[in-house]
């Protein structure tokens, strides 16, 4: 009897088991958690899963309009608390950050043991603190970022040379792919001292596809995640394609690490991040598995999110020609008609910075912060978040909250010219990189890259949409994963200024 037949025989039994378990869980919850936040009524067994649709960030934001900024839902048998306002987020991060710092680890993440080594998925623990410290000191410290300015300038110059060639022949560029290639090569040079991608081959596109598939699958609800009692069935329900994508990344990083250990270094690799990490391995401060999974964390988090944000920014500006003209005028005034934008110029370009902030507000890199889990019962916003509940912070809803933002669905960088708001986790209406002890350590790096790439593309060229399409006709639909990308890639043609 093959395992598909076995599974078909088991399904009715498992469904009945889930129903009984769900009934007991509901009765227990009703008796013991009378102060749970309000929320939509769940259906038997599946809970609120049928209510989510293919864009759960939007569905949950709509529910918040009815049930309030702190909601309780059931994802299968899992009690899920959703935070949808800056006020609740502020209370959560300022008063209960430690108690709510554990992770709700999905079957997709467990598929290749990533949760045992990842700074993103490990619980707050001595090992997590070591990895976090290594990230802060050796990767994203101000000293390290300042020292690598020339490298970022070099990679953006290569991007501009490629775009210049496309401009000469009237060829369209895929904004997401070229931004991804630039981010990928910057990271790979920072870590390994060589390029992993190319503008003139399919390598970057394939790498981008792998990263997107990983982010997409991690973001999807999974039957095993919604019914932990069925974890033994992961072999059937965890997407094997995801395991394949994760293994491909691991193979790339493992090959690079082994080459370095075997003395097959590249020119200029002394002092790069991998060199630093391997010295920590020799001191027994890290293991090779820690190193490999740390690389996976930063290459998945640092490429797709940056390229997606840049694509949204260009889309918004194409649809707002007066704002495009305004930022191009600012760039020309600060660096001259034929000048080259450098990082030292960014502080003199408030409108460019405002565009980046407004894009991150409307299209945050991740629409939900990575789910957390309550270590104990917590009182939040007058309700109880029960122990072991998972917590979703809906950034998409928070950044479009009309109580926080005037005309929240309108692209208006000017709002950031009128009020000073940072993105470092203190202004809770704009927390695209999270807040508290689990805030993304690469936020400053990402902001530097976004301003430099976007400013360079806007200053160097004018732009028109491929095939004569009017900018207002650009498809604005998105597709859901850990990151939110445009459903249709933005392809535009550079023209001389």
VMD Tcl script that draws the C-alpha trace (Angstrom):
set ca {
  {0.00 0.00 0.00}
  {1.59 3.32 -1.07}
  {1.57 6.33 1.23}
  {-1.07 8.21 -0.82}
  {-3.54 5.36 -0.23}
  {-2.61 5.32 3.45}
  {-3.20 9.04 3.65}
  {-6.65 8.74 2.04}
  {-7.60 6.11 4.61}
  {-6.30 8.26 7.46}
  {-8.01 11.51 6.42}
  {-11.52 10.76 7.84}
  {-9.99 9.59 11.13}
  {-7.73 12.63 11.32}
  {-10.59 15.00 10.50}
  {-12.66 13.54 13.33}
  {-9.66 13.79 15.66}
  {-9.15 17.43 14.71}
  {-12.83 18.16 15.30}
  {-12.76 16.67 18.80}
  {-9.54 18.47 19.60}
  {-10.95 21.73 18.23}
  {-14.13 21.34 20.29}
  {-12.16 20.73 23.49}
  {-9.88 23.66 22.67}
  {-12.87 25.96 22.09}
  {-14.51 24.94 25.36}
  {-11.23 25.41 27.23}
  {-10.69 28.81 25.66}
  {-14.24 29.94 26.45}
  {-13.87 28.88 30.07}
  {-10.42 30.25 30.72}
  {-9.86 33.23 28.43}
  {-12.99 35.35 28.73}
  {-10.94 38.48 28.16}
  {-9.59 37.46 24.77}
  {-9.70 40.31 22.24}
  {-12.77 40.33 19.99}
  {-12.67 38.87 16.52}
  {-14.67 37.23 13.74}
  {-16.48 34.03 14.62}
  {-14.46 30.96 13.58}
  {-15.94 28.07 11.65}
  {-15.58 24.53 13.05}
  {-12.13 22.94 12.69}
  {-10.62 25.48 10.28}
  {-11.27 28.49 12.49}
  {-10.81 31.75 10.58}
  {-8.58 30.33 7.86}
  {-11.34 30.54 5.22}
  {-11.67 34.26 5.98}
  {-8.09 35.13 5.05}
  {-8.20 34.87 1.25}
  {-5.09 35.23 -0.90}
  {-4.19 38.64 0.62}
  {-4.52 38.09 4.36}
  {-2.96 41.47 5.23}
  {-5.89 43.21 3.57}
  {-8.50 40.80 4.99}
  {-7.21 41.28 8.53}
  {-7.05 45.06 8.07}
  {-10.72 45.00 7.06}
  {-11.60 42.90 10.12}
  {-9.81 45.45 12.32}
  {-12.27 48.09 11.11}
  {-15.03 46.01 12.70}
  {-13.40 44.34 15.71}
  {-10.76 46.87 16.70}
  {-6.97 47.22 16.65}
  {-6.37 44.08 18.74}
  {-8.16 40.98 17.49}
  {-8.31 37.29 18.33}
  {-8.72 34.68 15.60}
  {-8.27 30.95 15.25}
  {-5.92 29.63 12.59}
  {-6.99 26.03 12.86}
  {-6.41 25.20 16.53}
  {-3.90 28.06 17.05}
  {-5.08 31.17 18.89}
  {-3.80 34.10 16.85}
  {-3.67 37.68 18.10}
  {-3.44 40.43 15.46}
  {-2.12 43.94 16.23}
  {-3.40 46.54 13.77}
  {-2.63 49.99 15.23}
  {0.39 52.00 16.32}
  {-1.15 52.49 19.78}
  {-1.34 48.75 20.47}
  {2.07 48.15 18.86}
  {3.61 50.78 21.15}
  {2.19 49.10 24.26}
  {3.32 45.69 23.03}
  {6.91 46.67 22.26}
  {7.45 49.02 25.19}
  {5.83 46.94 27.95}
  {5.86 43.30 26.82}
  {8.69 42.98 24.30}
  {10.59 40.24 26.15}
  {7.55 38.12 27.02}
  {6.40 38.31 23.40}
  {9.82 37.81 21.80}
  {9.70 34.07 21.08}
  {8.98 32.89 17.56}
  {6.09 30.87 16.18}
  {8.23 28.62 13.98}
  {6.55 27.23 10.88}
  {6.99 23.76 9.40}
  {8.58 25.42 6.36}
  {11.36 26.90 8.51}
  {11.83 23.60 10.36}
  {12.12 21.72 7.05}
  {15.92 22.06 6.94}
  {16.55 22.80 10.62}
  {16.92 26.54 10.00}
  {15.25 27.46 13.31}
  {18.13 25.88 15.29}
  {20.71 28.32 13.90}
  {18.91 31.37 12.56}
  {19.17 34.75 14.28}
  {15.68 35.40 12.88}
  {14.01 32.27 14.26}
  {15.93 31.34 17.41}
  {14.25 32.29 20.70}
  {15.88 35.01 22.77}
  {18.68 32.97 24.33}
  {22.45 33.04 24.86}
  {23.03 31.70 21.34}
  {20.67 34.27 19.84}
  {22.47 37.05 21.72}
  {25.84 35.90 20.34}
  {24.53 35.86 16.74}
  {22.84 39.21 17.22}
  {26.05 40.71 18.61}
  {28.08 39.34 15.70}
  {25.58 40.86 13.26}
  {25.66 44.25 15.01}
  {29.45 44.45 15.29}
  {30.80 42.69 12.21}
  {28.09 43.36 9.64}
  {26.04 46.44 10.37}
  {27.99 48.66 12.74}
  {28.35 52.31 11.69}
  {32.11 51.77 11.38}
  {31.63 48.79 9.05}
  {29.02 50.57 6.95}
  {31.14 53.72 6.63}
  {34.15 51.61 5.61}
  {32.15 49.92 2.84}
  {30.80 53.12 1.22}
  {33.17 52.78 -1.73}
  {31.93 49.25 -2.39}
  {28.30 50.40 -2.47}
  {29.28 53.24 -4.80}
  {31.05 50.77 -7.10}
  {28.06 48.44 -7.31}
  {25.66 51.30 -8.02}
  {28.06 52.57 -10.71}
  {27.90 49.13 -12.35}
  {24.11 49.34 -12.26}
  {24.23 52.75 -13.93}
  {26.58 51.49 -16.65}
  {24.16 48.66 -17.44}
  {21.20 51.05 -17.56}
  {23.22 53.40 -19.81}
  {23.71 50.57 -22.32}
  {19.97 49.82 -22.23}
  {19.29 53.53 -22.77}
  {21.45 53.59 -25.92}
  {19.44 50.81 -27.59}
  {16.03 51.68 -26.10}
  {15.82 48.41 -24.14}
  {13.50 48.10 -21.14}
  {14.83 46.99 -17.77}
  {13.03 44.86 -15.22}
  {13.39 47.13 -12.19}
  {12.97 44.34 -9.63}
  {15.60 42.14 -11.27}
  {18.28 44.83 -11.72}
  {17.71 46.12 -8.17}
  {17.95 42.54 -6.90}
  {21.18 42.01 -8.86}
  {22.70 45.17 -7.40}
  {21.70 44.20 -3.84}
  {22.89 40.62 -4.37}
  {26.29 41.70 -5.67}
  {26.73 44.24 -2.92}
  {26.01 41.60 -0.30}
  {28.13 38.93 -1.98}
  {31.08 41.32 -2.29}
  {30.68 42.37 1.34}
  {30.60 38.74 2.46}
  {32.68 36.91 -0.17}
  {34.54 39.56 -2.23}
  {32.97 38.57 -5.57}
  {29.73 38.94 -7.53}
  {27.02 36.28 -7.32}
  {24.87 37.87 -10.03}
  {25.14 39.47 -13.45}
  {22.98 41.95 -15.34}
  {23.63 40.11 -18.61}
  {22.73 36.56 -17.58}
  {19.85 34.69 -16.02}
  {21.82 33.94 -12.82}
  {20.34 36.80 -10.79}
  {16.81 36.05 -11.97}
  {17.17 32.43 -10.91}
  {18.58 33.44 -7.53}
  {15.72 35.95 -7.15}
  {13.20 33.23 -7.96}
  {14.70 30.94 -5.29}
  {14.59 33.70 -2.66}
  {11.01 34.67 -3.59}
  {9.81 31.06 -3.46}
  {11.33 30.63 -0.01}
  {9.70 33.85 1.24}
  {6.39 32.95 -0.40}
  {6.22 29.47 1.15}
  {7.26 30.67 4.61}
  {4.47 33.24 4.41}
  {1.74 30.73 3.52}
  {-0.48 29.15 6.18}
  {0.31 25.44 6.37}
  {-2.01 22.72 7.65}
  {0.68 21.41 9.99}
  {1.24 24.89 11.45}
  {-2.46 25.33 12.11}
  {-2.83 21.90 13.76}
  {0.37 21.13 15.70}
  {-1.02 17.72 16.69}
  {-0.50 16.77 13.02}
  {3.18 17.64 13.00}
  {4.04 13.99 12.31}
  {2.38 14.50 8.90}
  {4.89 17.18 7.87}
  {6.28 14.68 5.39}
  {3.03 15.02 3.41}
  {2.16 18.68 3.85}
  {5.43 20.61 3.90}
  {6.20 21.79 0.39}
  {9.11 19.75 -0.93}
  {9.82 22.48 -3.46}
  {10.58 24.76 -0.52}
  {13.05 22.24 0.87}
  {14.62 22.10 -2.57}
  {14.95 25.90 -2.75}
  {16.46 26.05 0.74}
  {18.89 23.28 -0.10}
  {19.99 25.11 -3.26}
  {20.92 28.17 -1.21}
  {22.68 26.01 1.34}
  {24.68 24.32 -1.42}
  {25.81 27.69 -2.78}
  {26.97 28.89 0.63}
  {28.52 25.57 1.58}
  {30.56 25.53 -1.63}
  {31.85 29.06 -1.01}
  {32.74 28.22 2.61}
  {34.56 25.03 1.62}
  {36.55 26.86 -1.06}
  {37.66 29.40 1.53}
  {38.55 26.68 4.07}
  {40.55 24.83 1.41}
  {42.58 27.93 0.67}
  {40.88 28.79 -2.62}
  {40.44 32.45 -1.71}
  {39.68 35.27 -4.12}
  {41.71 38.44 -4.39}
  {40.79 40.93 -1.69}
  {38.95 38.45 0.52}
  {41.12 39.08 3.57}
  {38.97 40.99 6.02}
  {35.65 40.39 4.31}
  {32.70 39.16 6.37}
  {33.25 35.48 5.59}
  {36.87 35.82 6.64}
  {35.67 37.34 9.92}
  {33.05 34.63 10.46}
  {35.54 31.82 9.83}
  {37.94 33.36 12.35}
  {35.10 33.20 14.87}
  {34.57 29.55 13.92}
  {38.23 28.84 14.69}
  {37.74 30.47 18.09}
  {34.69 28.23 18.69}
  {32.46 31.28 18.93}
  {30.49 30.04 15.90}
  {29.96 26.71 14.14}
  {29.99 26.17 10.38}
  {26.25 25.47 10.54}
  {25.73 28.79 12.34}
  {27.69 30.51 9.57}
  {25.78 28.87 6.74}
  {22.38 29.69 8.21}
  {23.45 33.23 9.09}
  {24.27 33.71 5.41}
  {20.83 32.43 4.48}
  {19.22 34.92 6.87}
  {20.96 37.92 5.38}
  {20.80 36.96 1.71}
  {17.06 36.27 1.88}
  {16.29 39.34 4.02}
  {18.69 41.74 2.31}
  {17.95 41.20 -1.38}
  {14.26 40.64 -2.09}
  {13.01 43.25 0.37}
  {15.28 45.99 -1.04}
  {14.52 45.23 -4.68}
  {10.77 45.06 -4.01}
  {10.78 48.45 -2.24}
  {12.72 50.08 -5.09}
  {10.27 48.65 -7.63}
  {7.31 50.08 -5.71}
  {9.06 53.47 -5.41}
  {9.65 53.72 -9.15}
  {6.06 52.63 -9.82}
  {4.67 55.31 -7.52}
  {6.83 58.02 -9.08}
  {5.90 57.05 -12.64}
  {2.26 57.43 -11.65}
  {3.03 60.81 -10.01}
  {5.02 62.77 -12.65}
  {4.96 65.99 -10.62}
  {6.69 64.20 -7.71}
  {9.17 62.62 -10.14}
  {10.02 66.09 -11.47}
  {10.32 67.47 -7.93}
  {12.84 64.88 -6.75}
  {14.85 65.12 -9.99}
  {15.05 68.90 -9.53}
  {16.27 68.39 -5.95}
  {18.95 65.96 -7.14}
  {20.15 68.33 -9.85}
  {20.30 71.25 -7.43}
  {22.38 69.32 -4.89}
  {24.81 67.36 -7.09}
  {24.65 69.21 -10.41}
  {23.39 68.15 -13.81}
  {26.23 65.70 -14.49}
  {27.24 64.92 -10.92}
  {27.38 61.46 -9.35}
  {25.29 60.82 -6.24}
  {27.27 59.71 -3.19}
  {26.10 58.63 0.25}
  {27.39 61.89 1.73}
  {24.83 63.74 -0.42}
  {21.79 61.88 0.97}
  {21.47 64.11 4.05}
  {21.01 67.10 1.70}
  {18.14 65.41 -0.17}
  {15.13 65.50 2.17}
  {12.57 64.91 -0.56}
  {14.38 61.78 -1.82}
  {14.44 60.48 1.76}
  {10.75 61.32 2.11}
  {9.96 59.24 -1.00}
  {11.77 56.24 0.47}
  {9.88 56.63 3.76}
  {6.53 57.00 2.01}
  {7.20 53.90 -0.09}
  {8.11 51.91 3.01}
  {4.92 53.17 4.66}
  {2.64 52.13 1.81}
  {4.57 48.98 0.85}
  {6.50 47.74 3.91}
  {9.11 45.05 3.10}
  {7.10 42.55 5.14}
  {3.39 43.16 5.64}
  {3.45 41.17 8.89}
  {6.37 41.21 11.27}
  {7.66 37.65 11.66}
  {5.12 35.98 14.00}
  {5.88 36.01 17.71}
  {4.65 33.71 20.45}
  {3.60 34.55 24.02}
  {5.76 32.85 26.66}
  {3.15 33.66 29.33}
  {-0.27 35.26 29.64}
  {0.04 38.98 28.93}
  {-2.44 41.80 29.43}
  {-2.40 43.98 26.34}
  {-4.79 46.84 25.50}
  {-7.16 45.66 28.24}
  {-7.34 42.07 26.96}
  {-5.47 38.83 27.62}
  {-2.97 37.42 25.14}
  {-2.83 33.80 26.31}
  {0.34 31.77 26.70}
  {1.44 30.09 23.43}
  {-0.75 32.33 21.27}
  {0.94 33.55 18.10}
  {1.05 37.30 17.52}
  {0.86 38.95 14.12}
  {1.73 42.65 13.80}
  {0.00 43.85 10.63}
  {2.36 46.54 9.31}
  {0.18 47.06 6.26}
  {-2.79 47.98 8.47}
  {-0.72 50.14 10.86}
  {0.85 52.17 8.06}
  {-2.56 52.81 6.47}
  {-4.43 53.60 9.69}
  {-6.52 56.76 9.10}
  {-6.22 57.59 12.81}
  {-2.45 57.81 12.34}
  {-2.12 59.05 8.75}
  {-4.11 61.64 6.80}
  {-5.28 60.22 3.45}
  {-3.35 56.99 4.12}
  {-3.98 55.50 0.66}
  {-2.51 58.51 -1.15}
  {1.19 58.51 -2.09}
  {2.36 61.76 -0.49}
  {6.08 62.06 0.40}
  {5.29 65.62 1.50}
  {3.88 64.25 4.76}
  {7.47 63.45 5.81}
  {8.62 66.97 4.98}
  {6.16 68.28 7.53}
  {6.90 65.92 10.44}
  {10.06 64.21 11.64}
  {9.56 60.44 11.84}
  {12.36 57.93 12.02}
  {12.20 54.24 11.12}
  {14.24 52.93 14.05}
  {11.38 51.43 15.99}
  {10.39 54.45 18.10}
  {7.65 55.95 15.92}
  {5.22 53.06 15.96}
  {3.16 54.28 13.03}
  {6.15 53.53 10.79}
  {8.07 50.38 11.78}
  {8.95 48.71 8.45}
  {11.96 47.01 10.09}
  {10.16 46.10 13.31}
  {10.84 47.33 16.83}
  {12.25 46.11 20.12}
  {14.98 43.55 20.60}
  {13.99 41.63 17.45}
  {14.16 44.62 15.14}
  {15.95 43.93 11.84}
  {19.67 44.66 12.41}
  {20.16 45.63 8.75}
  {17.80 48.62 8.71}
  {20.48 51.30 8.27}
  {22.15 49.27 5.51}
  {18.84 48.90 3.65}
  {17.99 52.62 3.93}
  {21.42 53.64 2.62}
  {21.09 51.32 -0.36}
  {17.54 52.39 -1.19}
  {18.37 56.10 -1.18}
  {21.55 55.58 -3.22}
  {20.01 53.30 -5.87}
  {16.77 55.24 -6.26}
  {18.50 58.63 -6.35}
  {21.04 57.43 -8.92}
  {18.38 56.02 -11.26}
  {16.27 59.17 -11.02}
  {19.18 61.55 -11.55}
  {20.77 59.64 -14.39}
  {17.75 59.08 -16.64}
  {14.17 59.87 -17.51}
  {11.81 56.90 -17.70}
  {8.86 55.64 -19.70}
  {6.80 52.48 -19.44}
  {7.43 49.68 -21.92}
  {5.14 49.24 -24.95}
  {3.81 52.77 -24.70}
  {1.70 51.93 -21.67}
  {0.38 54.97 -19.79}
  {1.79 55.14 -16.23}
  {-1.70 55.28 -14.72}
  {-2.41 51.93 -16.40}
  {0.42 50.12 -14.57}
  {-0.86 47.03 -12.76}
  {-0.77 47.84 -9.02}
  {-1.81 44.41 -7.76}
  {0.48 42.65 -5.32}
  {1.24 39.03 -4.50}
  {1.54 37.72 -0.97}
  {4.54 36.14 0.73}
  {6.79 37.18 3.61}
  {7.44 40.15 1.30}
  {4.81 41.79 -0.90}
  {5.89 42.10 -4.52}
  {4.18 43.57 -7.53}
  {2.12 40.89 -9.22}
  {3.36 42.15 -12.59}
  {7.06 43.13 -12.78}
  {7.73 46.78 -13.62}
  {9.49 47.04 -17.00}
  {10.51 50.57 -17.99}
  {12.77 52.16 -20.61}
  {15.51 54.64 -19.63}
  {15.76 57.72 -21.85}
  {18.42 60.48 -21.90}
  {17.83 63.52 -19.72}
}
mol new
graphics top color blue
foreach p $ca { graphics top sphere $p radius 0.5 }
foreach p [lrange $ca 0 end-1] q [lrange $ca 1 end] { graphics top cylinder $p $q radius 0.2 }
display resetview
